[in-house]
Amino acid sequence: MSNEYRKDPDAIARLNPAQFAVTQESATEPAFRNEFWDNHEAGLYVDIVSGEPLFTSTQKFDSGCGWPSFTTPIEPANVVEKRDATHGMVRTEVRSTHGDSHLGHVFNDGPIAEGGLRYCINSASLRFIQVADMEKEGYGEYLKLFSTEEAK
């Protein structure tokens, strides 16, 4: 995996309908009926289109909202925030920088001790890489973020 992340047409062509709707059309998947809302495995979450690293399991918490929630991006430069005035409210949309995938929204109701933010992210925009697979998938530089026990 190179660090040249981009919006990959081949990756877009491989998306299932839900992944396409979320990442390319800014849809929202159903709460509590998505792949990672209750995933407790150690690993890295990357953009399903570009592969750019977004979040780790160490930043994930159970917010009770039904979508994966994270306190902060692993690489802030890989996440862009945009004003979203759809659906009769003003929110802050979160998109991947290089893949331009719609990820979800960020809210200011996260754990105070962790900065107070909640990145509410659609599972359909993510690919999860278990700690054991990070090195072979080209994300070995992030292994230092996990405890020795998690990295086994």
N, CA, C and O of each residue as an XYZ file, in Angstrom:
608
protein
N       0.865     -1.184      0.000
C       0.000      0.000      0.000
C       0.895      1.226      0.000
O       1.776      1.350      0.851
N       0.685      2.120     -0.929
C       1.492      3.332     -0.951
C       0.774      4.416     -0.165
O      -0.407      4.293      0.158
N       1.498      5.464      0.132
C       0.891      6.587      0.828
C       0.273      7.579     -0.145
O      -0.081      8.691      0.246
N       0.140      7.190     -1.403
C      -0.508      8.034     -2.397
C      -1.981      7.654     -2.464
O      -2.415      6.943     -3.371
N      -2.733      8.135     -1.499
C      -4.152      7.818     -1.431
C      -4.897      8.679     -2.435
O      -4.570      9.849     -2.631
N      -5.912      8.081     -3.075
C      -6.682      8.815     -4.068
C      -8.058      8.183     -4.226
O      -8.321      7.074     -3.761
N      -8.920      8.927     -4.894
C     -10.243      8.403     -5.221
C     -10.049      7.410     -6.355
O      -9.843      7.799     -7.505
N     -10.115      6.135     -6.026
C      -9.771      5.056     -6.950
C     -11.002      4.564     -7.699
O     -11.890      3.971     -7.087
N     -11.079      4.796     -9.017
C     -12.243      4.350     -9.798
C     -12.476      2.840     -9.695
O     -13.622      2.390     -9.689
N     -11.400      2.060     -9.615
C     -11.558      0.603     -9.484
C     -12.201      0.252     -8.145
O     -13.061     -0.625     -8.076
N     -11.782      0.939     -7.082
C     -12.378      0.696     -5.766
C     -13.848      1.098     -5.767
O     -14.681      0.406     -5.182
N     -14.167      2.196     -6.411
C     -15.570      2.644     -6.494
C     -16.405      1.606     -7.237
O     -17.541      1.333     -6.850
N     -15.851      1.030     -8.296
C     -16.570      0.022     -9.083
C     -16.851     -1.243     -8.269
O     -17.796     -1.971     -8.573
N     -16.049     -1.510     -7.245
C     -16.229     -2.705     -6.406
C     -17.173     -2.478     -5.225
O     -17.497     -3.427     -4.511
N     -17.616     -1.252     -5.008
C     -18.501     -0.972     -3.871
C     -19.851     -1.647     -4.056
O     -20.377     -1.726     -5.166
N     -20.407     -2.136     -2.938
C     -21.776     -2.646     -3.012
C     -22.728     -1.442     -3.023
O     -22.281     -0.318     -2.793
N     -24.013     -1.643     -3.279
C     -24.933     -0.497     -3.370
C     -24.953      0.392     -2.123
O     -25.019      1.615     -2.248
N     -24.899     -0.193     -0.932
C     -24.905      0.614      0.297
C     -23.626      1.431      0.420
O     -23.673      2.608      0.777
N     -22.491      0.816      0.127
C     -21.215      1.532      0.200
C     -21.177      2.678     -0.812
O     -20.682      3.762     -0.505
N     -21.697      2.440     -2.014
C     -21.733      3.487     -3.036
C     -22.635      4.636     -2.587
O     -22.259      5.804     -2.685
N     -23.828      4.295     -2.095
C     -24.774      5.332     -1.663
C     -24.175      6.203     -0.557
O     -24.330      7.424     -0.576
N     -23.503      5.589      0.391
C     -22.914      6.353      1.499
C     -21.731      7.180      1.014
O     -21.713      8.396      1.202
N     -20.747      6.545      0.397
C     -19.507      7.262      0.071
C     -19.651      8.250     -1.078
O     -19.041      9.319     -1.052
N     -20.452      7.907     -2.089
C     -20.536      8.741     -3.290
C     -21.767      9.645     -3.329
O     -21.768     10.656     -4.031
N     -22.821      9.287     -2.576
C     -24.068     10.056     -2.618
C     -24.459     10.615     -1.255
O     -25.564     11.133     -1.090
N     -23.556     10.512     -0.275
C     -23.757     11.065      1.076
C     -24.980     10.512      1.792
O     -25.628     11.218      2.565
N     -25.295      9.241      1.531
C     -26.411      8.594      2.224
C     -25.979      8.222      3.646
O     -24.806      8.328      4.001
N     -26.938      7.792      4.436
C     -26.667      7.314      5.794
C     -27.229      5.910      5.919
O     -28.381      5.653      5.567
N     -26.402      5.007      6.423
C     -26.857      3.626      6.619
C     -27.708      3.545      7.890
O     -27.658      4.455      8.718
N     -28.483      2.479      8.058
C     -29.326      2.347      9.245
C     -28.514      2.183     10.536
O     -27.497      1.491     10.567
N     -28.984      2.827     11.575
C     -28.369      2.667     12.897
C     -28.550      1.229     13.373
O     -29.578      0.602     13.120
N     -27.548      0.725     14.057
C     -27.565     -0.619     14.646
C     -27.666     -1.747     13.609
O     -27.709     -2.919     13.984
N     -27.704     -1.412     12.323
C     -27.740     -2.432     11.269
C     -26.634     -2.143     10.269
O     -26.864     -2.006      9.067
N     -25.415     -2.055     10.815
C     -24.251     -1.801      9.979
C     -23.075     -2.588     10.546
O     -23.102     -3.013     11.701
N     -22.072     -2.775      9.752
C     -21.020     -3.738     10.049
C     -20.187     -3.461     11.308
O     -19.828     -4.403     12.014
N     -19.880     -2.217     11.599
C     -18.890     -1.953     12.647
C     -19.409     -1.266     13.906
O     -18.614     -0.963     14.796
N     -20.705     -1.010     14.015
C     -21.173     -0.256     15.181
C     -20.809     -0.944     16.486
O     -20.574     -0.270     17.489
N     -20.757     -2.269     16.494
C     -20.429     -2.988     17.728
C     -19.153     -3.820     17.591
O     -18.959     -4.792     18.320
N     -18.289     -3.436     16.659
C     -17.010     -4.138     16.497
C     -16.067     -3.737     17.637
O     -15.830     -2.550     17.862
N     -15.534     -4.730     18.352
C     -14.634     -4.456     19.474
C     -13.229     -4.996     19.232
O     -12.411     -5.033     20.151
N     -12.944     -5.416     17.991
C     -11.617     -5.932     17.666
C     -10.621     -4.784     17.544
O     -10.989     -3.656     17.215
N      -9.354     -5.092     17.816
C      -8.291     -4.100     17.688
C      -7.888     -3.979     16.225
O      -7.675     -4.981     15.542
N      -7.786     -2.742     15.755
C      -7.360     -2.543     14.386
C      -7.547     -1.125     13.893
O      -7.822     -0.202     14.660
N      -7.389     -0.983     12.593
C      -7.382      0.295     11.908
C      -8.574      0.379     10.955
O      -8.903     -0.590     10.271
N      -9.210      1.536     10.921
C     -10.308      1.788      9.994
C      -9.796      2.732      8.910
O      -9.308      3.823      9.204
N      -9.913      2.301      7.646
C      -9.445      3.113      6.526
C     -10.602      3.397      5.574
O     -11.618      2.702      5.584
N     -10.429      4.432      4.750
C     -11.425      4.772      3.733
C     -11.552      3.602      2.764
O     -10.545      3.111      2.254
N     -12.761      3.158      2.508
C     -12.997      2.007      1.644
C     -12.632      2.296      0.183
O     -12.384      1.370     -0.588
N     -12.598      3.567     -0.193
C     -12.278      3.947     -1.570
C     -10.786      4.213     -1.761
O     -10.192      3.720     -2.720
N     -10.175      4.982     -0.867
C      -8.784      5.409     -1.050
C      -7.772      4.636     -0.211
O      -6.588      4.600     -0.544
N      -8.231      4.019      0.872
C      -7.325      3.324      1.781
C      -6.654      4.226      2.786
O      -5.856      3.751      3.595
N      -6.953      5.521      2.763
C      -6.278      6.419      3.710
C      -6.716      6.097      5.141
O      -7.902      5.887      5.395
N      -5.761      6.059      6.074
C      -6.071      5.744      7.474
C      -6.943      6.835      8.095
O      -6.659      8.024      7.948
N      -8.005      6.423      8.789
C      -8.942      7.382      9.367
C      -9.022      7.291     10.890
O      -8.839      8.293     11.581
N      -9.291      6.099     11.414
C      -9.508      5.935     12.853
C      -8.923      4.607     13.314
O      -8.688      3.712     12.502
N      -8.687      4.478     14.623
C      -8.276      3.194     15.183
C      -9.297      2.739     16.211
O     -10.111      3.523     16.699
N      -9.233      1.462     16.526
C     -10.117      0.913     17.558
C      -9.823      1.545     18.919
O     -10.693      1.559     19.789
N      -8.617      2.067     19.113
C      -8.280      2.694     20.396
C      -9.019      4.016     20.576
O      -9.121      4.511     21.699
N      -9.530      4.591     19.505
C     -10.277      5.847     19.559
C     -11.786      5.616     19.476
O     -12.565      6.569     19.508
N     -12.191      4.371     19.373
C     -13.603      4.027     19.207
C     -14.272      3.918     20.581
O     -13.665      3.431     21.535
N     -15.510      4.368     20.673
C     -16.257      4.241     21.918
C     -17.726      3.984     21.605
O     -18.192      4.270     20.502
N     -18.447      3.447     22.570
C     -19.868      3.154     22.397
C     -20.669      4.377     22.807
O     -20.828      4.663     23.993
N     -21.173      5.097     21.805
C     -21.950      6.308     22.079
C     -23.434      6.004     22.202
O     -24.217      6.863     22.606
N     -23.827      4.765     21.848
C     -25.235      4.393     21.901
C     -26.034      4.855     20.697
O     -27.253      4.684     20.668
N     -25.368      5.443     19.691
C     -26.089      5.999     18.540
C     -26.352      4.979     17.441
O     -27.184      5.222     16.567
N     -25.654      3.830     17.465
C     -25.885      2.802     16.458
C     -24.942      2.851     15.269
O     -25.082      2.064     14.333
N     -23.989      3.762     15.298
C     -22.947      3.841     14.280
C     -21.599      3.834     14.990
O     -21.519      4.179     16.169
N     -20.541      3.444     14.285
C     -19.224      3.535     14.911
C     -18.938      4.988     15.304
O     -19.152      5.907     14.514
N     -18.455      5.180     16.522
C     -18.124      6.522     17.013
C     -16.672      6.550     17.463
O     -16.185      5.625     18.113
N     -15.993      7.630     17.103
C     -14.579      7.792     17.414
C     -14.347      9.172     18.014
O     -15.091     10.111     17.730
N     -13.314      9.293     18.844
C     -13.026     10.569     19.489
C     -12.206     11.506     18.611
O     -12.343     12.725     18.714
N     -11.359     10.956     17.751
C     -10.495     11.783     16.909
C      -9.949     10.962     15.746
O      -9.763      9.752     15.879
N      -9.691     11.599     14.616
C      -9.077     10.876     13.503
C      -7.620     10.531     13.823
O      -6.945     11.254     14.556
N      -7.154      9.427     13.266
C      -5.760      9.026     13.466
C      -4.824      9.994     12.741
O      -3.743     10.314     13.237
N      -5.244     10.451     11.577
C      -4.486     11.417     10.768
C      -5.445     12.563     10.439
O      -6.184     12.484      9.458
N      -5.440     13.626     11.247
C      -6.382     14.733     10.993
C      -6.335     15.269      9.558
O      -7.347     15.751      9.049
N      -5.189     15.191      8.911
C      -5.077     15.674      7.525
C      -5.887     14.818      6.548
O      -6.134     15.249      5.422
N      -6.305     13.613      6.957
C      -7.087     12.735      6.078
C      -8.593     12.940      6.217
O      -9.377     12.250      5.565
N      -8.998     13.886      7.063
C     -10.423     14.133      7.299
C     -10.730     15.615      7.075
O     -10.071     16.491      7.634
N     -11.736     15.873      6.254
C     -12.168     17.228      5.946
C     -13.552     17.436      6.549
O     -14.417     16.566      6.448
N     -13.756     18.578      7.168
C     -15.066     18.918      7.726
C     -15.734     19.964      6.845
O     -15.105     20.937      6.430
N     -17.024     19.750      6.564
C     -17.785     20.676      5.725
C     -19.133     20.969      6.373
O     -19.714     20.107      7.032
N     -19.619     22.171      6.184
C     -20.943     22.540      6.690
C     -22.002     21.772      5.906
O     -21.947     21.706      4.678
N     -22.954     21.199      6.610
C     -24.031     20.416      6.004
C     -25.360     20.974      6.513
O     -25.700     20.823      7.687
N     -26.101     21.616      5.620
C     -27.383     22.224      6.010
C     -28.578     21.430      5.482
O     -29.678     21.970      5.364
N     -28.367     20.150      5.166
C     -29.469     19.318      4.664
C     -30.346     18.848      5.817
O     -29.970     18.971      6.982
N     -31.489     18.322      5.495
C     -32.425     17.725      6.460
C     -32.882     18.716      7.527
O     -33.190     18.317      8.651
N     -32.929     20.004      7.184
C     -33.477     21.012      8.087
C     -32.644     21.296      9.320
O     -33.165     21.811     10.309
N     -31.353     20.969      9.285
C     -30.486     21.257     10.422
C     -29.092     21.577      9.907
O     -28.758     21.282      8.760
N     -28.284     22.183     10.763
C     -26.903     22.465     10.400
C     -26.006     21.509     11.169
O     -26.013     21.476     12.400
N     -25.229     20.727     10.416
C     -24.307     19.769     11.016
C     -22.947     19.938     10.352
O     -22.796     20.712      9.407
N     -21.976     19.218     10.852
C     -20.655     19.226     10.243
C     -20.409     17.859      9.626
O     -20.256     16.861     10.330
N     -20.372     17.831      8.301
C     -20.103     16.595      7.570
C     -18.618     16.288      7.647
O     -17.789     17.196      7.706
N     -18.285     14.989      7.646
C     -16.903     14.534      7.627
C     -16.697     13.740      6.343
O     -17.447     12.809      6.048
N     -15.661     14.121      5.578
C     -15.308     13.437      4.332
C     -13.830     13.076      4.390
O     -13.052     13.725      5.090
N     -13.446     12.037      3.651
C     -12.024     11.713      3.556
C     -11.372     12.726      2.613
O     -11.970     13.137      1.619
N     -10.159     13.115      2.934
C      -9.465     14.140      2.159
C      -9.137     13.670      0.754
O      -9.444     14.369     -0.212
N      -8.522     12.504      0.616
C      -8.037     12.053     -0.679
C      -9.088     11.280     -1.469
O      -9.147     11.395     -2.694
N      -9.911     10.501     -0.790
C     -10.945      9.728     -1.463
C     -12.216     10.508     -1.701
O     -13.046     10.108     -2.516
N     -12.384     11.632     -0.992
C     -13.594     12.452     -1.044
C     -14.841     11.622     -0.753
O     -15.913     11.886     -1.298
N     -14.694     10.630      0.098
C     -15.831      9.800      0.498
C     -16.585     10.474      1.634
O     -15.979     11.021      2.555
N     -17.913     10.429      1.562
C     -18.711     10.855      2.706
C     -18.518      9.803      3.793
O     -18.730      8.614      3.556
N     -18.114     10.243      4.986
C     -17.891      9.326      6.104
C     -19.029      9.375      7.112
O     -19.474      8.336      7.599
N     -19.499     10.570      7.426
C     -20.528     10.752      8.443
C     -20.522     12.193      8.907
O     -20.384     13.115      8.104
N     -20.674     12.385     10.228
C     -20.724     13.727     10.808
C     -19.954     13.750     12.124
O     -19.742     12.715     12.756
N     -19.541     14.947     12.523
C     -18.876     15.114     13.807
C     -19.764     15.995     14.687
O     -20.314     17.001     14.237
N     -19.886     15.591     15.949
C     -20.719     16.296     16.923
C     -19.885     16.624     18.158
O     -18.840     16.016     18.390
N     -20.351     17.584     18.941
C     -19.597     17.990     20.137
C     -20.142     17.353     21.415
O     -20.118     17.971     22.479
N     -20.632     16.119     21.308
C     -21.173     15.432     22.481
C     -20.389     14.162     22.816
O     -20.937     13.212     23.376
N     -19.109     14.157     22.469
C     -18.257     13.006     22.764
C     -17.686     13.082     24.166
O     -17.994     14.011     24.913
N     -16.853     12.113     24.533
C     -16.250     12.083     25.872
C     -15.404     13.332     26.132
O     -14.463     13.618     25.391
N     -15.741     14.060     27.172
C     -15.052     15.309     27.504
C     -13.550     15.074     27.695
O     -12.732     15.856     27.212
N     -13.197     14.013     28.387
C     -11.785     13.737     28.673
C     -10.978     13.471     27.403
O      -9.753     13.589     27.412
N     -11.653     13.114     26.318
C     -10.982     12.813     25.048
C     -11.114     13.962     24.050
O     -10.807     13.787     22.871
N     -11.557     15.116     24.496
C     -11.677     16.278     23.610
C     -13.094     16.704     23.306
O     -13.306     17.780     22.746
N     -14.088     15.871     23.669
C     -15.485     16.256     23.536
C     -16.118     16.041     22.174
O     -17.267     16.430     21.968
N     -15.397     15.428     21.229
C     -15.977     15.215     19.907
C     -16.421     13.767     19.719
O     -15.872     12.840     20.315
N     -17.434     13.609     18.871
C     -17.912     12.280     18.476
C     -17.983     12.247     16.956
O     -18.857     12.861     16.344
N     -17.058     11.529     16.370
C     -17.091     11.302     14.928
C     -18.007     10.109     14.698
O     -17.640      8.964     14.964
N     -19.198     10.393     14.201
C     -20.222      9.383     13.948
C     -20.086      8.968     12.489
O     -20.437      9.722     11.582
N     -19.567      7.749     12.271
C     -19.110      7.341     10.951
C     -19.917      6.150     10.429
O     -20.215      5.219     11.177
N     -20.264      6.188      9.160
C     -20.954      5.077      8.507
C     -19.989      3.915      8.297
O     -18.908      4.104      7.740
N     -20.365      2.727      8.733
C     -19.550      1.531      8.495
C     -19.284      1.331      7.003
O     -18.208      0.875      6.616
N     -20.263      1.672      6.170
C     -20.153      1.447      4.731
C     -19.023      2.247      4.091
O     -18.608      1.939      2.974
N     -18.525      3.260      4.776
C     -17.421      4.060      4.225
C     -16.062      3.537      4.680
O     -15.022      4.053      4.272
N     -16.079      2.507      5.530
C     -14.846      2.022      6.143
C     -14.467      0.613      5.727
O     -15.318     -0.212      5.396
N     -13.170      0.362      5.754
C     -12.639     -1.003      5.680
C     -11.842     -1.185      6.959
O     -11.013     -0.343      7.306
N     -12.090     -2.279      7.657
C     -11.417     -2.555      8.928
C     -10.256     -3.508      8.698
O     -10.402     -4.535      8.035
N      -9.113     -3.160      9.248
C      -7.923     -4.004      9.138
C      -7.505     -4.404     10.547
O      -7.125     -3.556     11.355
N      -7.578     -5.687     10.833
C      -7.193     -6.186     12.158
C      -5.715     -5.912     12.391
O      -4.926     -5.862     11.447
N      -5.346     -5.735     13.656
C      -3.952     -5.470     14.013
C      -3.022     -6.493     13.383
O      -1.972     -6.129     12.855
N      -3.391     -7.763     13.431
C      -2.537     -8.833     12.906
C      -2.268     -8.691     11.408
O      -1.282     -9.232     10.909
N      -3.130     -7.969     10.684
C      -2.986     -7.820      9.235
C      -2.408     -6.465      8.816
O      -2.157     -6.238      7.632
N      -2.199     -5.579      9.765
C      -1.787     -4.219      9.415
C      -0.434     -4.161      8.702
O      -0.278     -3.413      7.736
N       0.524     -4.929      9.159
C       1.856     -4.916      8.536
C       1.779     -5.353      7.078
O       2.288     -4.663      6.194
N       1.141     -6.499      6.822
C       1.092     -7.017      5.452
C       0.234     -6.157      4.527
O       0.402     -6.197      3.308
N      -0.695     -5.371      5.107
C      -1.541     -4.489      4.291
C      -0.915     -3.109      4.090
O      -1.506     -2.239      3.450
N       0.299     -2.915      4.648
C       1.008     -1.661      4.432
C       0.763     -0.581      5.466
O       1.071      0.587      5.232
N       0.211     -0.962      6.610
C      -0.087      0.014      7.660
C       0.728     -0.234      8.927
O       0.310      0.149     10.020
N       1.895     -0.877      8.786
C       2.727     -1.228      9.928
C       3.141     -0.054     10.786
O       3.362     -0.216     11.986
N       3.251      1.137     10.191
C       3.665      2.313     10.958
C       2.677      2.648     12.085
O       3.030      3.356     13.028
N       1.449      2.142     11.988
C       0.435      2.442     13.000
C       0.388      1.407     14.125
O      -0.354      1.582     15.092
N       1.161      0.345     14.014
C       1.162     -0.691     15.057
C       1.573     -0.137     16.420
O       1.144     -0.650     17.453
N       2.395      0.898     16.427
C       2.857      1.483     17.694
C       1.706      2.085     18.513
O       1.871      2.366     19.700
N       0.564      2.279     17.893
C      -0.591      2.855     18.586
C      -1.363      1.820     19.405
O      -2.284      2.159     20.147
N      -0.976      0.567     19.258
C      -1.675     -0.520     19.941
C      -0.775     -1.112     21.007
O       0.449     -1.112     20.875
N      -1.387     -1.611     22.055
C      -0.613     -2.248     23.123
C      -0.001     -3.544     22.591
O      -0.457     -4.088     21.585
N       1.016     -4.024     23.265
C       1.658     -5.267     22.875
C       0.645     -6.404     22.837
O       0.710     -7.264     21.959
N      -0.279     -6.411     23.773
C      -1.313     -7.448     23.843
C      -2.228     -7.393     22.611
O      -2.555     -8.433     22.039
N      -2.641     -6.193     22.203
C      -3.522     -6.047     21.039
C      -2.798     -6.446     19.758
O      -3.415     -6.973     18.833
N      -1.499     -6.197     19.702
C      -0.734     -6.444     18.480
C      -0.429     -7.930     18.256
O       0.111     -8.290     17.210
N      -0.760     -8.786     19.205
C      -0.503    -10.228     19.057
C      -1.478    -10.872     18.105
O      -1.404    -12.077     17.867
